[in-house]
């Protein structure tokens, strides 16, 4: 972000600053796995534990919000958010909110998720204890601690585990008390899409991250490698729909194919784009594609198989 861009930005109100710090465009990445998994569980059992579903969704969103806020202040304190960054302005770096305020907000969000988790533990037992504690720790460790996850090459693995395996399998277990092949397929699809969002973010910031000492996978792979990785992550979920169909969910596996054309378009646009502010639009579109895919899958799950 250059000086003229900074000068053109008017100072937001405190409420607007907090809203920007929450990064609302990333919240569908946390919500989509929970919603689609609840639909899958209903499709397989004919029952939905509504209160459990709502609490699970709220906890997932709070962990995402806490992670976003701690990332905002963490990058500022480590000097990563410099005036020439290409991403959207960050509340702490812009001076709209103090580091202490944002850090407090991040820990309050994680604390709220912890309180909701107490209820979920009562519904799911020790597996949910382990998953919940791991999720809270990762929310802090993404940009906190001596070796932040976001500053190394495992960011994509982290979101695949958290937004894929953890979010889907945890939600499914809370709804059904078990696991299934279809849930495992959905877990991988959700995680792969979430990882694609990280690829766009890290490709955009690749040059600045390298200067700041961040050794993300994008820095290590180079631009061509990032383009290949993005294409694989975006298209692999459509291949995994065959796994879902083999589990008996034929309509749920078929409807998401309607999202394939826009996914191919995004892959082409990403392959042609040069790292810059244009990646901000691609990042939002990638998250929207995951939401569309999940919505179509959810619709398919509303019709229970045979």
Secondary structure by P-SEA (a helix, b strand, c coil): ccaaaaaacccccaaaaaaaaacccaaaaaaaaaaaaaaaaaaaccccaaaaaaaaaaaaaaaaaaaaaaaaaaaaaaccccccccccccccccccccaaaaaaaaaaaaaaaaaaaaaaaaaccaaaaaaaaaaaaaaaacccccccccccccaaaaaaaaccaaaaaaaaaaacccccaaaaaaaaaaaaaaaaaaaaaaaaaaaaaaaaccccccccccaaaaaaaaaaaacccccaaaaaaaacccccccccccaaaaaaaaaaaaaaccccaaaaaaaaaaaaaaaaaaaaaaaaaccccc
